[in-house]
Amino acid sequence: MQRKAKLIGSLAYKNLRYTKSHPLRIPRVSLLMELLKAMGLIEDEEIVESLPAHVDKLLLFHQEDYIRALQECDACQCVKRGYMERFNIGTYENPVSPAMWKGSLLATGSSLQGVDLFLKGHIPFNPAGGMHHAYPDRANGFCFLNDPGVILQYLLEKGFKRILYIDLDAHHCDGVQDFFYQEDRVFVLSIHQSPTYAFPFKRGFFEERGEGRGKGYNLNVPLPKGVGDREYLFVVEGLIPLVAKAYKPEVYVLQLGTDILEEDYLSKFNLSNFGFLKAFDLIRDVLGEGIYLGGGGYHPIALARAWALIWCRISNRDIPKDITPLAKKILSSVEFEELEEVDRSYMWESLLDKPRYGELRREIKDLVEKVRSEFV
C-alpha cells in the first residue's frame, strides 16, 4: 500500500500566539496552510485537524507539578508566585500567552497524531511540532511542552526498540538529549550551530556522547558560523548513511527547523531552501519515510516557503516555478519587518531558491572525519 501524505494543522493557531514582541509571535502553521491552498498544492482530505494532547500522554515526558503549573498560569494568564523561578514560566523567553498551554497542547497532540497516522501507513507532517528545548520540569528556549520527547516515549511505549531522532534545527535539542542521554533505544543526532556561540550554550558539544547504556547513542555535530549548502550537505551526506548502518533504526523522527536558512535572523547559517530540501531528500533516500516535525523558524515567509517544499516532496507533487497572485497576496499581508535592509523580493516570486553553495572549509571536513572515526 502506498503511503499518503497528511498535513496535521489547524487555523486555530492564529489565535494561539506568543506575546507581541516575541520571535514566535509570527504566523507559522496557519500561514503554511493558507499558502499551500493558494498555490493549489493541498486538498482538504490531505489535512488532518489538530487535536490537543491528553495530559496522560504529556506525563510520558513531563512532571505532573510542571503540567499543573502551566494549567494554572493559563487559567489566570498570569505568573503564579514562585513559578518563574521554579518552572521558568513568565520570562521574556517563555512568556505567559495563549500559546503557552493551549498552543503547546495542540502542537503536542498533533505530533502524537503524527505517530498514529504513520503507524496506519501515512506520511505525517506536523509543522507545529519540534519544540525540542523544554525540560520535564521547566520551560526553555521558547518551548513549554517537548513534543519530540513525548512522541519518542510514545514510540517506546508502542514497542519500538531502535528509534532514530534527527534534529536539523539551527539550535541544539538540549531537552531531548538530556532526557534520553542514558537510553540506547533512542539515538539522538543533532546538527546545529556550535554552542560556543549559539543557544543553548551549555549543551550540544561533540564530546556529549551519552552515558551508561546510552553511551554512543548521542551524536552532536556543532557547526561554525556561515555554513552554506555545500558544507551542510557534506555533513548530512557523510553522516546519515553511517548512523543508519550502525544503528539500523526501526523508525525515525525528523525535526525540520527552518532557522538554518540564511533569511532567519536567529541563526548564523547561510543555507538556501534548496539546500534545506536537498538535506531532507538525502535523509529520506537513506531511511525511507519518517515522522516529520517542524521546529524553529522566525522568518515567516522563509519558513512557509521551505515547509511548502517539504510538503511537495512527501505528497509527490512537482514544485511550481512561480508563486500565484493569490499566494503572493497572502505572503505580502504578513506583518513582519526585516531587521536590516535587504532585498527579499525573490521570496514572493518562487518557492525554490537558487543554491547558496559556498565553500567547503577544512574544519568541516575535519569534523566529519572526526565523527566518522567514532564508527570505525
GUBA-69042 format. One line per field, with one value per residue (C-alpha): residue in three letters; residue number from 1; x, y negated, z. Coordinates in nm, 2 decimals. Layout:
GUBA-69042
type <- c(ALA | ...);
seq <- c(NUM | ...);
xx <- c(X | ...);
yy <- c(Y | ...);
zz <- c(Z | ...);
This chain:
GUBA-69042
type <- c(MET | GLN | ARG | LYS | ALA | LYS | LEU | ILE | GLY | SER | LEU | ALA | TYR | LYS | ASN | LEU | ARG | TYR | THR | LYS | SER | HIS | PRO | LEU | ARG | ILE | PRO | ARG | VAL | SER | LEU | LEU | MET | GLU | LEU | LEU | LYS | ALA | MET | GLY | LEU | ILE | GLU | ASP | GLU | GLU | ILE | VAL | GLU | SER | LEU | PRO | ALA | HIS | VAL | ASP | LYS | LEU | LEU | LEU | PHE | HIS | GLN | GLU | ASP | TYR | ILE | ARG | ALA | LEU | GLN | GLU | CYS | ASP | ALA | CYS | GLN | CYS | VAL | LYS | ARG | GLY | TYR | MET | GLU | ARG | PHE | ASN | ILE | GLY | THR | TYR | GLU | ASN | PRO | VAL | SER | PRO | ALA | MET | TRP | LYS | GLY | SER | LEU | LEU | ALA | THR | GLY | SER | SER | LEU | GLN | GLY | VAL | ASP | LEU | PHE | LEU | LYS | GLY | HIS | ILE | PRO | PHE | ASN | PRO | ALA | GLY | GLY | MET | HIS | HIS | ALA | TYR | PRO | ASP | ARG | ALA | ASN | GLY | PHE | CYS | PHE | LEU | ASN | ASP | PRO | GLY | VAL | ILE | LEU | GLN | TYR | LEU | LEU | GLU | LYS | GLY | PHE | LYS | ARG | ILE | LEU | TYR | ILE | ASP | LEU | ASP | ALA | HIS | HIS | CYS | ASP | GLY | VAL | GLN | ASP | PHE | PHE | TYR | GLN | GLU | ASP | ARG | VAL | PHE | VAL | LEU | SER | ILE | HIS | GLN | SER | PRO | THR | TYR | ALA | PHE | PRO | PHE | LYS | ARG | GLY | PHE | PHE | GLU | GLU | ARG | GLY | GLU | GLY | ARG | GLY | LYS | GLY | TYR | ASN | LEU | ASN | VAL | PRO | LEU | PRO | LYS | GLY | VAL | GLY | ASP | ARG | GLU | TYR | LEU | PHE | VAL | VAL | GLU | GLY | LEU | ILE | PRO | LEU | VAL | ALA | LYS | ALA | TYR | LYS | PRO | GLU | VAL | TYR | VAL | LEU | GLN | LEU | GLY | THR | ASP | ILE | LEU | GLU | GLU | ASP | TYR | LEU | SER | LYS | PHE | ASN | LEU | SER | ASN | PHE | GLY | PHE | LEU | LYS | ALA | PHE | ASP | LEU | ILE | ARG | ASP | VAL | LEU | GLY | GLU | GLY | ILE | TYR | LEU | GLY | GLY | GLY | GLY | TYR | HIS | PRO | ILE | ALA | LEU | ALA | ARG | ALA | TRP | ALA | LEU | ILE | TRP | CYS | ARG | ILE | SER | ASN | ARG | ASP | ILE | PRO | LYS | ASP | ILE | THR | PRO | LEU | ALA | LYS | LYS | ILE | LEU | SER | SER | VAL | GLU | PHE | GLU | GLU | LEU | GLU | GLU | VAL | ASP | ARG | SER | TYR | MET | TRP | GLU | SER | LEU | LEU | ASP | LYS | PRO | ARG | TYR | GLY | GLU | LEU | ARG | ARG | GLU | ILE | LYS | ASP | LEU | VAL | GLU | LYS | VAL | ARG | SER | GLU | PHE | VAL);
seq <- c(1 | 2 | 3 | 4 | 5 | 6 | 7 | 8 | 9 | 10 | 11 | 12 | 13 | 14 | 15 | 16 | 17 | 18 | 19 | 20 | 21 | 22 | 23 | 24 | 25 | 26 | 27 | 28 | 29 | 30 | 31 | 32 | 33 | 34 | 35 | 36 | 37 | 38 | 39 | 40 | 41 | 42 | 43 | 44 | 45 | 46 | 47 | 48 | 49 | 50 | 51 | 52 | 53 | 54 | 55 | 56 | 57 | 58 | 59 | 60 | 61 | 62 | 63 | 64 | 65 | 66 | 67 | 68 | 69 | 70 | 71 | 72 | 73 | 74 | 75 | 76 | 77 | 78 | 79 | 80 | 81 | 82 | 83 | 84 | 85 | 86 | 87 | 88 | 89 | 90 | 91 | 92 | 93 | 94 | 95 | 96 | 97 | 98 | 99 | 100 | 101 | 102 | 103 | 104 | 105 | 106 | 107 | 108 | 109 | 110 | 111 | 112 | 113 | 114 | 115 | 116 | 117 | 118 | 119 | 120 | 121 | 122 | 123 | 124 | 125 | 126 | 127 | 128 | 129 | 130 | 131 | 132 | 133 | 134 | 135 | 136 | 137 | 138 | 139 | 140 | 141 | 142 | 143 | 144 | 145 | 146 | 147 | 148 | 149 | 150 | 151 | 152 | 153 | 154 | 155 | 156 | 157 | 158 | 159 | 160 | 161 | 162 | 163 | 164 | 165 | 166 | 167 | 168 | 169 | 170 | 171 | 172 | 173 | 174 | 175 | 176 | 177 | 178 | 179 | 180 | 181 | 182 | 183 | 184 | 185 | 186 | 187 | 188 | 189 | 190 | 191 | 192 | 193 | 194 | 195 | 196 | 197 | 198 | 199 | 200 | 201 | 202 | 203 | 204 | 205 | 206 | 207 | 208 | 209 | 210 | 211 | 212 | 213 | 214 | 215 | 216 | 217 | 218 | 219 | 220 | 221 | 222 | 223 | 224 | 225 | 226 | 227 | 228 | 229 | 230 | 231 | 232 | 233 | 234 | 235 | 236 | 237 | 238 | 239 | 240 | 241 | 242 | 243 | 244 | 245 | 246 | 247 | 248 | 249 | 250 | 251 | 252 | 253 | 254 | 255 | 256 | 257 | 258 | 259 | 260 | 261 | 262 | 263 | 264 | 265 | 266 | 267 | 268 | 269 | 270 | 271 | 272 | 273 | 274 | 275 | 276 | 277 | 278 | 279 | 280 | 281 | 282 | 283 | 284 | 285 | 286 | 287 | 288 | 289 | 290 | 291 | 292 | 293 | 294 | 295 | 296 | 297 | 298 | 299 | 300 | 301 | 302 | 303 | 304 | 305 | 306 | 307 | 308 | 309 | 310 | 311 | 312 | 313 | 314 | 315 | 316 | 317 | 318 | 319 | 320 | 321 | 322 | 323 | 324 | 325 | 326 | 327 | 328 | 329 | 330 | 331 | 332 | 333 | 334 | 335 | 336 | 337 | 338 | 339 | 340 | 341 | 342 | 343 | 344 | 345 | 346 | 347 | 348 | 349 | 350 | 351 | 352 | 353 | 354 | 355 | 356 | 357 | 358 | 359 | 360 | 361 | 362 | 363 | 364 | 365 | 366 | 367 | 368 | 369 | 370 | 371 | 372 | 373 | 374 | 375 | 376);
xx <- c(0.00 | 0.13 | 0.16 | -0.04 | 0.09 | -0.11 | -0.05 | -0.16 | -0.26 | -0.52 | -0.61 | -0.68 | -0.31 | -0.40 | -0.54 | -0.28 | 0.01 | 0.30 | 0.33 | 0.37 | 0.75 | 0.83 | 1.01 | 0.73 | 0.45 | 0.46 | 0.21 | 0.36 | 0.12 | -0.17 | 0.04 | 0.17 | -0.18 | -0.30 | 0.00 | -0.05 | -0.42 | -0.35 | -0.09 | -0.33 | -0.08 | -0.31 | -0.66 | -0.89 | -0.87 | -0.49 | -0.54 | -0.59 | -0.73 | -0.50 | -0.63 | -0.49 | -0.29 | -0.43 | -0.25 | -0.16 | 0.05 | 0.23 | 0.34 | 0.54 | 0.80 | 0.69 | 0.65 | 0.30 | 0.37 | 0.50 | 0.19 | -0.03 | 0.17 | 0.12 | -0.26 | -0.28 | -0.09 | -0.30 | -0.62 | -0.53 | -0.29 | -0.05 | 0.26 | 0.18 | 0.41 | 0.74 | 0.66 | 0.91 | 1.20 | 1.08 | 0.94 | 1.09 | 0.74 | 0.68 | 1.02 | 1.07 | 1.19 | 0.89 | 0.61 | 0.25 | 0.03 | -0.25 | 0.03 | 0.19 | -0.06 | -0.33 | -0.10 | 0.16 | -0.11 | -0.24 | 0.12 | 0.20 | -0.13 | -0.06 | 0.28 | 0.10 | -0.15 | 0.15 | 0.27 | -0.07 | -0.10 | 0.25 | 0.16 | -0.16 | 0.05 | 0.05 | 0.33 | 0.27 | 0.40 | 0.32 | 0.48 | 0.37 | 0.59 | 0.96 | 0.96 | 1.28 | 1.41 | 1.15 | 1.26 | 1.04 | 1.01 | 1.05 | 1.01 | 1.32 | 1.41 | 1.05 | 0.93 | 0.68 | 0.60 | 0.86 | 0.66 | 0.96 | 1.03 | 0.67 | 0.64 | 0.98 | 0.84 | 0.51 | 0.70 | 0.89 | 0.55 | 0.44 | 0.73 | 0.99 | 1.34 | 1.56 | 1.43 | 1.64 | 1.58 | 1.74 | 1.73 | 1.82 | 1.72 | 1.99 | 1.98 | 2.07 | 1.79 | 1.90 | 1.57 | 1.56 | 1.92 | 1.92 | 1.61 | 1.74 | 2.11 | 2.12 | 1.89 | 2.01 | 1.67 | 1.67 | 1.96 | 1.97 | 2.15 | 2.17 | 2.33 | 2.33 | 2.52 | 2.80 | 2.71 | 3.03 | 2.83 | 2.46 | 2.18 | 2.17 | 2.54 | 2.58 | 2.47 | 2.54 | 2.92 | 3.07 | 3.20 | 2.85 | 2.81 | 2.57 | 2.61 | 2.56 | 2.37 | 2.32 | 2.69 | 2.75 | 2.38 | 2.40 | 2.58 | 2.62 | 2.76 | 2.82 | 2.90 | 3.07 | 2.91 | 2.85 | 2.76 | 2.61 | 2.45 | 2.78 | 2.91 | 2.57 | 2.50 | 2.86 | 2.78 | 2.44 | 2.56 | 2.87 | 2.70 | 2.34 | 2.43 | 2.69 | 2.44 | 2.17 | 2.41 | 2.54 | 2.21 | 1.96 | 1.66 | 1.31 | 1.16 | 1.29 | 1.16 | 1.29 | 1.28 | 1.29 | 1.35 | 1.38 | 1.60 | 1.90 | 1.81 | 2.00 | 1.70 | 1.64 | 1.78 | 1.82 | 2.09 | 2.43 | 2.39 | 2.36 | 2.15 | 1.90 | 1.58 | 1.73 | 1.99 | 1.73 | 1.52 | 1.83 | 1.92 | 1.56 | 1.60 | 1.93 | 1.78 | 1.47 | 1.67 | 1.87 | 1.59 | 1.27 | 0.96 | 0.96 | 0.76 | 0.82 | 0.80 | 0.85 | 1.08 | 1.24 | 1.19 | 1.14 | 1.11 | 0.75 | 0.79 | 1.11 | 0.95 | 0.63 | 0.82 | 1.06 | 0.79 | 0.58 | 0.88 | 0.87 | 0.50 | 0.55 | 0.81 | 0.61 | 0.28 | 0.46 | 0.39 | 0.61 | 0.74 | 0.57 | 0.80 | 0.61 | 0.41 | 0.05 | -0.10 | -0.32 | -0.03 | 0.17 | -0.11 | -0.12 | 0.26 | 0.25 | -0.01 | 0.21 | 0.31 | 0.68 | 0.97 | 1.33 | 1.59 | 1.81 | 1.76 | 1.79 | 1.62 | 1.40 | 1.17 | 1.27 | 1.07 | 0.75 | 0.83 | 0.91 | 0.91 | 1.25 | 1.57 | 1.88 | 2.15 | 2.39 | 2.68 | 2.96 | 3.30 | 3.39 | 3.62 | 3.89 | 3.73 | 3.40 | 3.60 | 3.79 | 3.47 | 3.30 | 3.62 | 3.62 | 3.27 | 3.33 | 3.62 | 3.38 | 3.20 | 3.51);
yy <- c(0.00 | -0.34 | -0.58 | -0.91 | -1.24 | -1.41 | -1.76 | -1.79 | -2.15 | -2.40 | -2.76 | -2.78 | -2.87 | -3.22 | -3.29 | -3.10 | -3.34 | -3.44 | -3.79 | -4.09 | -4.13 | -3.76 | -3.59 | -3.33 | -3.59 | -3.53 | -3.32 | -2.98 | -2.68 | -2.89 | -3.07 | -2.75 | -2.61 | -2.93 | -2.93 | -2.57 | -2.63 | -2.94 | -2.75 | -2.46 | -2.23 | -2.06 | -1.91 | -1.91 | -1.53 | -1.57 | -1.79 | -1.64 | -1.88 | -1.91 | -1.77 | -1.87 | -1.61 | -1.43 | -1.51 | -1.14 | -1.15 | -1.46 | -1.26 | -1.03 | -1.31 | -1.59 | -1.60 | -1.64 | -1.95 | -2.13 | -2.05 | -2.17 | -2.49 | -2.55 | -2.49 | -2.73 | -3.01 | -2.96 | -2.99 | -3.33 | -3.44 | -3.53 | -3.40 | -3.24 | -3.32 | -3.13 | -2.97 | -3.19 | -3.07 | -2.71 | -2.64 | -2.92 | -3.04 | -3.41 | -3.51 | -3.71 | -3.38 | -3.18 | -3.43 | -3.37 | -3.38 | -3.18 | -2.98 | -2.87 | -2.60 | -2.57 | -2.62 | -2.38 | -2.12 | -2.14 | -2.11 | -1.81 | -1.64 | -1.69 | -1.51 | -1.22 | -1.22 | -1.20 | -0.88 | -0.72 | -0.82 | -0.68 | -0.35 | -0.34 | -0.38 | -0.75 | -1.01 | -1.27 | -1.62 | -1.83 | -2.18 | -2.29 | -2.02 | -2.01 | -2.21 | -2.04 | -2.26 | -2.21 | -2.00 | -1.77 | -2.03 | -2.36 | -2.58 | -2.65 | -2.82 | -2.93 | -2.57 | -2.47 | -2.11 | -1.89 | -1.71 | -1.53 | -1.38 | -1.29 | -1.10 | -0.93 | -0.80 | -0.71 | -0.51 | -0.32 | -0.25 | -0.11 | 0.14 | -0.01 | 0.06 | -0.13 | -0.49 | -0.75 | -1.11 | -1.36 | -1.73 | -1.98 | -2.29 | -2.56 | -2.52 | -2.21 | -1.98 | -2.01 | -1.90 | -1.58 | -1.50 | -1.52 | -1.31 | -1.02 | -1.06 | -0.72 | -0.54 | -0.30 | -0.26 | -0.62 | -0.75 | -1.13 | -1.30 | -1.68 | -1.90 | -2.26 | -2.58 | -2.53 | -2.62 | -2.81 | -3.10 | -2.99 | -2.89 | -2.67 | -2.74 | -2.47 | -2.17 | -2.04 | -1.98 | -1.68 | -1.53 | -1.46 | -1.10 | -0.97 | -0.79 | -0.44 | -0.22 | -0.53 | -0.58 | -0.62 | -0.68 | -1.06 | -1.24 | -1.62 | -1.79 | -2.15 | -2.37 | -2.71 | -3.03 | -3.08 | -2.73 | -2.72 | -2.45 | -2.28 | -2.23 | -2.14 | -1.88 | -1.74 | -1.68 | -1.52 | -1.30 | -1.20 | -1.10 | -0.99 | -0.67 | -0.60 | -0.63 | -0.44 | -0.15 | -0.14 | -0.18 | -0.02 | -0.22 | -0.07 | -0.42 | -0.77 | -1.12 | -1.42 | -1.77 | -2.03 | -2.37 | -2.63 | -2.86 | -2.71 | -2.93 | -3.24 | -3.46 | -3.37 | -3.63 | -3.39 | -3.18 | -3.24 | -2.99 | -3.07 | -2.79 | -2.83 | -2.64 | -2.44 | -2.31 | -2.26 | -2.05 | -1.86 | -1.77 | -1.63 | -1.43 | -1.28 | -1.16 | -1.02 | -0.84 | -0.66 | -0.60 | -0.60 | -0.78 | -0.90 | -1.11 | -1.48 | -1.77 | -2.14 | -2.33 | -2.67 | -2.93 | -3.30 | -3.45 | -3.36 | -3.39 | -3.18 | -2.93 | -2.89 | -2.85 | -2.59 | -2.38 | -2.41 | -2.24 | -1.96 | -1.91 | -1.89 | -1.62 | -1.40 | -1.45 | -1.36 | -1.70 | -1.89 | -2.22 | -2.50 | -2.75 | -3.06 | -3.18 | -3.25 | -3.60 | -3.48 | -3.33 | -3.64 | -3.84 | -3.61 | -3.64 | -4.01 | -4.05 | -3.91 | -4.17 | -4.12 | -4.36 | -4.26 | -4.36 | -4.50 | -4.64 | -4.36 | -4.27 | -3.97 | -4.02 | -3.68 | -3.51 | -3.65 | -3.52 | -3.15 | -2.87 | -2.73 | -2.93 | -2.91 | -2.71 | -2.90 | -2.65 | -2.85 | -2.70 | -2.37 | -2.46 | -2.23 | -2.25 | -2.10 | -1.81 | -1.75 | -1.75 | -1.49 | -1.28 | -1.30 | -1.18 | -0.90 | -0.78 | -0.71 | -0.45 | -0.26);
zz <- c(0.00 | -0.10 | 0.19 | 0.16 | 0.30 | 0.57 | 0.70 | 1.06 | 1.13 | 1.23 | 1.16 | 1.54 | 1.58 | 1.45 | 1.80 | 1.99 | 1.96 | 2.18 | 2.32 | 2.08 | 2.08 | 2.09 | 1.79 | 1.78 | 1.75 | 1.37 | 1.18 | 1.10 | 1.07 | 0.95 | 0.70 | 0.56 | 0.52 | 0.35 | 0.12 | 0.02 | -0.06 | -0.25 | -0.46 | -0.52 | -0.35 | -0.10 | -0.09 | 0.20 | 0.25 | 0.30 | 0.61 | 0.95 | 1.20 | 1.50 | 1.83 | 2.18 | 2.36 | 2.67 | 2.99 | 3.05 | 2.73 | 2.85 | 3.16 | 2.94 | 2.94 | 3.17 | 3.55 | 3.69 | 3.90 | 3.60 | 3.39 | 3.67 | 3.69 | 3.31 | 3.35 | 3.65 | 3.47 | 3.16 | 3.36 | 3.50 | 3.22 | 3.49 | 3.66 | 3.99 | 4.28 | 4.26 | 3.92 | 3.73 | 3.95 | 3.97 | 3.62 | 3.41 | 3.32 | 3.26 | 3.14 | 2.81 | 2.66 | 2.78 | 2.84 | 2.95 | 2.65 | 2.48 | 2.30 | 2.63 | 2.72 | 2.46 | 2.16 | 2.31 | 2.39 | 2.03 | 1.88 | 2.10 | 2.03 | 1.66 | 1.70 | 1.87 | 1.58 | 1.35 | 1.52 | 1.49 | 1.12 | 1.05 | 1.21 | 0.99 | 0.68 | 0.62 | 0.58 | 0.86 | 0.88 | 1.19 | 1.13 | 1.48 | 1.64 | 1.71 | 2.03 | 2.15 | 2.43 | 2.70 | 3.00 | 3.21 | 3.48 | 3.31 | 3.00 | 2.80 | 2.47 | 2.37 | 2.44 | 2.71 | 2.61 | 2.45 | 2.18 | 2.03 | 2.37 | 2.42 | 2.10 | 2.13 | 2.47 | 2.29 | 2.03 | 2.31 | 2.47 | 2.13 | 2.15 | 1.92 | 2.04 | 1.79 | 1.73 | 1.55 | 1.62 | 1.38 | 1.46 | 1.18 | 1.38 | 1.40 | 1.78 | 1.97 | 2.11 | 2.47 | 2.62 | 2.41 | 2.45 | 2.83 | 2.87 | 2.65 | 2.75 | 2.92 | 2.67 | 2.40 | 2.24 | 2.11 | 1.91 | 1.91 | 1.62 | 1.62 | 1.35 | 1.48 | 1.54 | 1.78 | 2.14 | 2.16 | 2.00 | 2.00 | 2.23 | 2.44 | 2.50 | 2.77 | 2.56 | 2.21 | 2.21 | 2.02 | 2.34 | 2.47 | 2.35 | 2.61 | 2.94 | 3.08 | 2.84 | 2.63 | 2.57 | 2.20 | 2.13 | 2.13 | 1.85 | 1.82 | 1.51 | 1.61 | 1.31 | 1.28 | 1.15 | 0.78 | 0.68 | 0.33 | 0.12 | 0.03 | 0.38 | 0.53 | 0.26 | 0.30 | 0.67 | 0.60 | 0.32 | 0.51 | 0.84 | 0.78 | 0.60 | 0.87 | 1.16 | 0.97 | 0.90 | 1.26 | 1.44 | 1.20 | 1.32 | 1.31 | 1.28 | 1.27 | 1.37 | 1.18 | 1.31 | 1.03 | 1.19 | 0.92 | 1.12 | 0.94 | 0.64 | 0.56 | 0.59 | 0.96 | 1.20 | 1.49 | 1.32 | 1.16 | 0.88 | 0.51 | 0.37 | 0.08 | 0.09 | -0.20 | 0.05 | 0.31 | 0.07 | -0.05 | 0.31 | 0.35 | 0.03 | 0.14 | 0.47 | 0.31 | 0.04 | 0.31 | 0.57 | 0.38 | 0.52 | 0.88 | 1.12 | 1.03 | 1.27 | 1.23 | 1.47 | 1.50 | 1.23 | 1.28 | 0.93 | 0.84 | 0.46 | 0.45 | 0.68 | 0.49 | 0.16 | 0.30 | 0.46 | 0.14 | -0.04 | 0.22 | 0.16 | -0.22 | -0.17 | 0.07 | -0.13 | -0.45 | -0.62 | -0.86 | -0.72 | -0.91 | -1.07 | -0.98 | -0.68 | -0.77 | -0.74 | -0.45 | -0.27 | -0.32 | -0.17 | 0.14 | 0.19 | 0.14 | 0.41 | 0.69 | 0.94 | 0.96 | 0.94 | 0.84 | 1.10 | 0.83 | 0.48 | 0.24 | -0.09 | -0.03 | -0.33 | -0.46 | -0.19 | -0.34 | -0.69 | -0.65 | -0.38 | -0.46 | -0.42 | -0.61 | -0.43 | -0.20 | -0.22 | -0.06 | 0.02 | 0.19 | 0.48 | 0.62 | 0.96 | 0.83 | 0.66 | 0.98 | 1.19 | 0.96 | 0.97 | 1.35 | 1.37 | 1.12 | 1.33 | 1.61 | 1.40 | 1.28);
